């Protein structure tokens, strides 16, 4: 795995600011911290509108029947939600983090049990939707062998801080670059690997229908699952007041394949099934998804 460059002054300043923000959000009680996080999100949506134009353009394309006021309302509630997610994540940094049973309820955990029975590990795929962090962490605290896998962050100090926080709630975290070796090793140990696959997949991705347009879906993880026969469990967390309700869906189980063309077709099927589940969740709770991402950045050939 490639190593990060030595952190520079900008990296240190960003990490220090992030650490201070997390400390401020975890200082009060959890309920008050979540409210503070929501207010912070609302303020940021007006004072420093992070990619607001990108979000509103995405919403206009996905929901052409909504007027401008409705799309701005979804954007505002999304920012509030992100602030609440950050507030909950900040509490992972406590010296003795409280049990997450008071934060999240996870339905159908048996889906992970059934997926792991095959002995090939399992992949838990959520999306940048609701509180994706608490889903994997909640399962880890419930005794499941979880490992979080994510892409490399631009700032290595922030990446290390996130990994440290996750470890404090029992969720070991690995960052991968172009190599999927850490993921393969975790699956070989019988872990349930938690990851997200709803961002732009680049030129090597599968171009699939998503919210009315062709979107590039990250393909490497699905190719790996197709080759190994690793089941893919999807799950999403919905906010209910100050708590989160997580629901796990039954595993998408790969068909046994050997020929390269069959592996590619099976990987595409897995990716399409996952993408359809993400779309269903987004259409039901549009203010829970991360509209700030340039999801349709890579266009199909031609």
C-alpha positions in Angstrom: 0.0 0.0 0.0 1.4 3.4 -1.0 2.2 5.7 1.9 1.2 9.3 2.2 3.6 12.1 1.8 4.8 13.9 4.9 2.0 16.2 6.2 2.5 19.9 5.3 1.4 23.0 7.2 -2.0 23.0 5.6 -2.6 19.4 6.6 -1.7 20.2 10.2 -4.0 23.2 10.3 -7.0 21.3 8.8 -6.5 18.4 11.2 -6.2 20.7 14.2 -9.4 22.5 13.2 -11.2 19.2 12.6 -10.1 17.9 16.0 -11.3 21.1 17.8 -14.7 20.9 16.1 -15.1 17.3 17.2 -14.1 18.2 20.7 -16.7 21.0 20.8 -19.5 18.7 19.5 -18.8 16.0 22.0 -18.5 18.3 25.1 -22.3 18.4 25.9 -24.7 15.6 26.2 -25.3 13.5 23.1 -28.8 15.0 22.5 -27.5 18.5 22.8 -24.5 17.7 20.6 -26.7 16.4 17.9 -28.8 19.6 18.0 -25.7 21.7 17.9 -24.5 19.7 14.9 -27.8 20.3 13.1 -27.6 24.0 13.7 -24.0 24.0 12.5 -25.1 22.4 9.3 -27.9 25.0 8.8 -25.4 27.8 9.4 -22.9 26.3 7.0 -25.6 26.0 4.3 -26.0 29.8 4.4 -22.6 31.2 5.4 -20.4 28.8 3.5 -22.6 26.9 1.1 -20.4 23.9 0.4 -21.1 22.9 -3.2 -24.6 24.2 -3.0 -24.8 24.7 -6.8 -23.7 21.1 -7.3 -26.3 19.8 -4.9 -29.1 21.8 -6.4 -28.2 20.8 -9.9 -28.1 17.2 -8.9 -31.5 17.5 -7.3 -33.0 19.3 -10.3 -31.9 16.4 -12.6 -33.0 13.7 -10.2 -36.4 15.3 -9.2 -37.4 17.5 -12.1 -40.9 17.8 -10.7 -39.8 19.7 -7.6 -39.6 23.5 -7.6 -36.6 25.5 -6.4 -38.0 26.0 -2.9 -38.4 22.2 -2.4 -34.9 21.5 -3.7 -33.4 24.1 -1.4 -35.4 22.6 1.5 -33.8 19.2 0.8 -30.4 20.7 0.6 -30.9 22.5 4.0 -32.1 19.3 5.7 -29.2 17.4 4.2 -26.8 19.8 5.7 -28.5 19.5 9.1 -28.2 15.7 8.8 -24.5 15.9 8.1 -24.1 18.0 11.2 -25.9 15.4 13.3 -23.7 12.6 11.8 -20.6 14.6 12.6 -21.8 15.2 16.2 -22.4 11.4 16.7 -19.0 10.6 15.2 -17.4 13.1 17.6 -18.4 11.0 20.5 -16.3 8.1 19.3 -13.3 10.2 20.5 -14.3 10.0 24.2 -11.9 8.2 26.4 -14.6 5.7 27.2 -17.2 5.9 24.4 -20.7 5.1 25.4 -22.4 2.0 23.9 -24.0 2.7 20.6 -27.2 0.9 21.6 -28.5 4.2 22.7 -27.8 5.8 19.3 -28.8 3.2 16.8 -31.2 0.2 16.4 -30.3 -2.2 13.7 -33.0 -4.4 12.2 -32.4 -7.8 10.4 -28.9 -8.4 11.7 -29.5 -12.0 10.8 -28.8 -11.0 7.2 -25.1 -10.7 8.2 -25.2 -14.0 10.0 -26.6 -15.8 6.9 -24.0 -14.1 4.6 -21.1 -15.1 6.8 -22.2 -18.8 6.9 -20.6 -19.4 3.5 -17.2 -18.9 5.0 -16.1 -16.3 2.4 -16.6 -13.3 4.6 -19.2 -10.7 3.7 -19.4 -7.1 2.4 -21.7 -4.6 4.1 -22.4 -1.8 1.6 -24.1 1.3 2.7 -24.0 4.7 1.0 -23.3 8.3 1.9 -26.8 8.2 3.3 -28.1 8.9 6.8 -25.5 7.9 9.4 -23.3 5.4 7.5 -20.7 5.5 10.3 -22.9 4.2 13.1 -24.2 1.2 11.0 -20.8 -0.6 10.9 -19.8 0.6 14.4 -23.1 -0.6 15.8 -22.6 -4.1 14.4 -19.1 -4.2 15.7 -20.3 -3.4 19.2 -22.9 -6.1 18.8 -20.1 -8.6 18.4 -19.8 -8.9 14.6 -16.3 -9.2 13.1 -16.3 -5.9 11.3 -13.6 -4.1 9.3 -14.2 -0.7 7.7 -12.5 -0.1 4.3 -12.3 3.3 2.7 -10.3 5.2 0.1 -7.2 7.3 0.9 -7.9 10.8 2.2 -6.1 13.8 0.9 -5.0 14.7 4.4 -3.2 11.9 6.1 -3.7 13.4 9.6 -7.5 13.5 9.1 -7.4 9.9 7.8 -5.5 8.8 10.9 -7.9 10.6 13.2 -10.9 9.0 11.6 -9.3 5.6 11.9 -8.4 6.2 15.6 -12.0 7.2 16.4 -13.4 4.2 14.7 -11.1 1.9 16.6 -12.3 3.3 19.9 -15.8 1.9 19.2 -14.4 -1.5 18.1 -14.4 -0.9 14.3 -10.9 -1.3 12.9 -10.4 0.8 9.8 -8.2 0.2 6.7 -7.5 2.6 3.8 -6.9 1.2 0.4 -5.5 2.8 -2.7 -5.4 1.0 -6.0 -4.7 -2.4 -4.4 -7.6 -4.4 -2.9 -5.2 -6.6 -0.9 -6.2 -5.3 2.5 -9.8 -6.0 1.7 -9.1 -9.6 0.5 -7.1 -10.3 3.7 -10.0 -9.0 5.8 -12.5 -11.3 3.9 -10.1 -14.2 4.3 -10.2 -13.7 8.1 -14.0 -14.1 8.0 -14.7 -10.4 8.5 -17.7 -8.4 7.4 -16.1 -5.6 5.4 -18.1 -2.3 5.7 -17.7 0.1 2.8 -19.5 2.6 0.5 -19.8 2.4 -3.2 -22.1 5.2 -4.3 -19.5 7.7 -5.6 -18.3 8.2 -9.1 -16.5 5.1 -10.4 -14.5 6.8 -13.2 -13.9 5.4 -16.6 -13.4 1.8 -15.3 -16.8 1.8 -13.6 -20.1 0.2 -14.7 -22.4 2.7 -16.3 -25.8 2.0 -14.8 -29.1 3.8 -14.4 -29.2 5.9 -11.2 -31.8 8.5 -10.5 -32.7 8.9 -14.1 -29.2 9.2 -15.6 -26.3 6.9 -16.4 -23.8 6.9 -13.6 -20.4 5.3 -13.3 -20.5 2.7 -10.4 -17.2 1.6 -8.8 -16.5 -1.8 -10.2 -13.5 -3.3 -8.4 -15.3 -4.4 -5.2 -18.1 -6.0 -7.2 -15.6 -7.9 -9.4 -13.8 -9.1 -6.3 -17.1 -10.4 -4.8 -18.0 -12.1 -8.1 -14.7 -13.9 -8.3 -14.7 -15.0 -4.6 -18.4 -15.7 -4.3 -18.6 -13.1 -1.4 -22.2 -12.1 -0.5 -23.1 -8.4 -0.5 -25.4 -7.1 2.3 -26.8 -3.6 1.9 -28.0 -1.4 4.7 -29.1 2.1 5.4 -29.7 4.3 8.5 -32.6 6.7 8.7 -32.8 9.5 11.3 -35.7 9.3 13.7 -35.4 12.3 16.1 -32.2 12.0 18.0 -31.7 8.3 17.1 -30.9 6.3 14.0 -32.9 3.3 12.6 -30.7 1.0 10.6 -32.2 -1.7 8.3 -30.1 -4.5 6.7 -31.4 -6.0 3.5 -30.9 -9.6 2.5 -27.6 -10.4 0.9 -27.1 -10.3 -2.9 -25.3 -13.7 -3.4 -23.0 -14.1 -6.4 -23.7 -17.0 -8.8 -20.7 -19.4 -9.2 -18.7 -18.3 -12.2 -15.3 -19.0 -13.6 -14.9 -17.5 -17.1 -13.7 -13.9 -17.2 -16.7 -12.8 -19.2 -19.1 -14.5 -16.7 -17.3 -12.8 -13.8 -17.7 -9.4 -15.5 -21.4 -10.0 -16.1 -22.0 -11.2 -12.5 -20.1 -8.2 -11.1 -22.3 -5.9 -13.2 -25.4 -7.7 -11.8 -24.2 -7.2 -8.2 -23.4 -3.5 -8.9 -26.8 -3.0 -10.5 -28.7 -4.6 -7.6 -26.8 -2.5 -5.1 -27.4 0.7 -7.1 -31.1 0.0 -7.3 -31.2 -0.3 -3.5 -29.4 3.0 -3.1 -31.8 4.7 -5.5 -34.8 3.3 -3.6 -33.5 4.7 -0.3 -32.7 8.1 -1.8 -36.1 8.5 -3.4 -37.7 7.6 -0.1 -35.5 9.9 2.0 -33.9 12.4 -0.4 -32.6 14.7 2.4 -30.5 11.8 3.8 -28.2 11.4 0.7 -24.9 13.3 0.0 -26.0 15.5 -2.9 -22.7 17.5 -2.7 -20.8 14.8 -4.6 -20.3 15.1 -8.4 -21.9 11.7 -8.8 -22.4 12.0 -12.6 -19.0 13.5 -13.3 -17.9 10.6 -15.6 -20.0 10.3 -18.6 -20.5 7.2 -20.7 -18.5 6.9 -23.9 -20.1 8.7 -26.8 
